[in-house]
Amino acid sequence: MTKLGQARRLKPIPAFATEDREREFWSSHDTADYVDWEHAQWVSFPNLRPSTETISLRLPAALLADLKILANRRDVPYQSLLKVYLAERIAQELARQRAAMANKAMELAARPRKRSRRKAKQ
């Protein structure tokens, strides 16, 4: 309901031929026009797995051998260990970049602002 006590009319959600079309639609439309978020409920998808994509990756033989040794010591498949290492390193790099951007923003905010010549003469 709106503040005036009247129900707001929501637009119908169109049918989409593909997920790409749906993504394109929601990237340019506000969900508030289509969904009554006041009556939304939290849901859980405990068995949902992220989609994966197969890639071909060439590694030096010695690096692959070391990875397999480490994986064997942990009793996990080497591909799984490689995914863990990649995820950890990517998270570190993104955190480092966010921190650098935050520091840059703080530096810019702390700089004294130059007054224009007109204001300085007045």
DODRENZA-665169 format. One record per atom (N, C-alpha, C): x, y, z. Coordinates in steps of 0.1 Angstrom, whole numbers, plus 2048, in hexadecimal, padded with zeros to 3 digits. Each point is the difference from the previous one (the first is absolute). Layout:
N
XYZ/...
end
This chain:
122
8087F4800/7F880C800/80980C800/7FB80B7FA/80780C800/7FC80880C/80780C802/7FD80880C/7F2805800/7F98007F5/7F38057FF/7F67F4803/8057F5803/7F77F4803/7FA7F97F4/8058047F4/7FC7F97F4/80A7F77FB/7FC7F47FB/8097F67FB/8068067F3/80D7FE7FE/8078057F4/7FF7F57F6/7FD8047F4/7FE7F67F5/80E7FD7FA/8037F3800/80D7FC7FB/7FF7FC7F2/80B8027F9/8007FC7F1/8027F1800/7FB7FA7F6/8027F17FE/80E7FE7FC/8067F5805/80E7FC7FC/7FF7F97F2/8078057F6/7FF7FA7F3/8067F2800/7FC7F87F6/8067F37FE/80D8027F7/80A7F9804/80D8027F9/8047F37F8/8058027F4/8047F47F8/80C7FA805/80A808805/80C7FB805/80480780D/80A7FB807/80580680C/80780D7FC/8078007F4/80680D7FC/7F680B7FF/7F57FD7FA/7F580A7FE/7FB80580E/7FF7F7809/7FB80380D/80B809807/80D7FC7FF/80A808806/80080F7FB/7FF8007F3/7FF80D7F9/7F5809805/7F47F9801/7F4808805/80280580E/8057F780A/80180580D/80C80A802/8098007F7/80B80A801/7FB80E7FD/7F58017FA/7FB80D7FC/7F2803806/7FB7F8809/7F3802806/8017FF80F/7F8807807/80080080F/7F67F5804/8047F7809/7F77F5805/7F5805808/80180C806/7F6806808/7F38027F8/8018017F3/7F48027F7/7F97F37FD/8077F5804/7FB7F27FC/7FE7F780C/80680380B/8007F780C/7FC80880C/7F77FA808/7FC80780D/80A7FA80B/80A808802/80B7FC809/7FB80080F/7F6806803/7FB80180E/7FB7F2804/7FC7F77F6/7FB7F3803/80A7F57FC/80C8047FE/80B7F67FC/8047F880C/8047F47FD/8047F680A/80E7FB7FD/8087FE80A/80D7FA7FE/7FF7F17FC/8077FB7F7/8017F27FC/80E7FB801/8017F3801/80E7FA800/8007F57F6/80C8007F9/8027F57F6/80C7F8804/7FF7F780A/80C7FA805/8077F77F7/7F97FB7F6/8077F67F6/8048077F3/7FF80D800/8048087F4/80F8007FE/8057FC7F5/80E8017FE/80380A7F5/80B808802/8038097F5/8047F97F3/7FC8067F5/8037FA7F4/80F8007FD/8057F67FA/80F7FF7FD/8028007F1/80C8037FD/8048007F2/80D7F87FE/8017F87F7/80C7F87FE/80A8097F8/80C800804/80B8077F9/80C7F77FE/8088047F7/80D7F97FE/80B809804/8087FB809/80A808806/80E7F97FF/8098067FA/80E7FA7FF/80880580C/8057F6808/80980380B/80E7FA7FE/80A806805/80D7F9800/7FF7F3808/8067F57FB/7FF7F3806/80480080F/80A808803/80580080E/7F6807809/7F980A7FB/7F5807808/7F57F7802/7FC7F87F6/7F57F7801/8047F580A/80C7FB7FF/8057F5809/7FF80580F/80580D802/7FF80580E/7F2802804/7F78047F8/7F2801803/7FA7F3804/8037F57F8/7FB7F3803/8067FB80E/80C803803/8067FC80D/7F880780B/7FE80D7FF/7F980780A/7F17FA802/7FA7FE7F5/7F27FB800/8007F2806/80A7F77FD/8007F3806/80280180F/808809805/80280180E/7F3804807/7F88077F9/7F3805806/7F57F67FD/8037F67F8/7F67F67FC/7F48077F8/8038087F7/7F68077F8/8057FF7F1/7F78007F7/8048017F2/80880C7FC/80A7FF7F8/80880C7FD/7F880B7F9/7F67FD7F8/7F880A7FA/7F980880B/7FB7F980A/7F980780B/80980A807/80C7FB803/80A808807/80480C7F7/8017FE7F4/80380B7F7/7F580B800/7F37FB800/7F580A801/80080880D/8047F980B/80180780D/80B80A800/80C7FC7FA/80B80A7FF/7FC80C7F8/7FA7FD7F4/7FC80B7F8/7F680A807/7F67FA806/7F5808807/80780880B/8097FB808/80680780A/80980C7FB/8077FD7F5/80980A7FA/7F880B7FA/7F57FD7F9/7F780A7FA/7FA80980B/7FB7F980A/7FA80880B/80A80A806/80D7FB802/80A809805/80380C7F7/8017FD7F3/80280B7F6/7F580A800/7F37FB800/7F5809800/80080880D/8037FA80B/80080880D/80B80A7FF/80C7FD7FB/80B80A7FE/7FB80B7F8/7FA7FD7F4/7FB80B7F7/7F6809807/7F67FA808/7F6808807/80780980A/80A7FB807/80780880A/80780B7F9/8067FD7F5/80880B7F9/7F680B7FB/7F47FC7FB/7F68097FC/7FB80980B/7FE7F980C/7FB80780C/80B80A805/80C7FC800/80B809804/80180C7F6/7FF7FE7F3/80080B7F7/7F4809802/7F47FB803/7F5808802/80280980D/8067FA80A/80380780C/80A80B7FE/80A7FD7F8/80A80A7FD/7FA80C7F8/7F77FD7F7/7FA80B7F8/7F7808809/7F97F9809/7F7807809/80780980A/80D7FC804/80880780A/80780C7FA/8018017F2/80780B7FA/7F980D802/80780A803/7F980D801/7FB8057F2/7F5805800/7FA8047F3/80580E7FC/8038017F4/80580D7FB/7F480A7FE/80280C805/7F58097FE/8028077F2/7F58047FA/8028067F3/80580E802/8068067F6/80580E801/7F680A803/7F47FE7FB/7F580A802/7FD80180F/7FF7F4806/7FC80080F/80C805808/80C7FE7FC/80C804807/80180F800/7FC8077F5/80180E7FF/7F5808807/7F57F9802/7F5807807/80180280E/
end
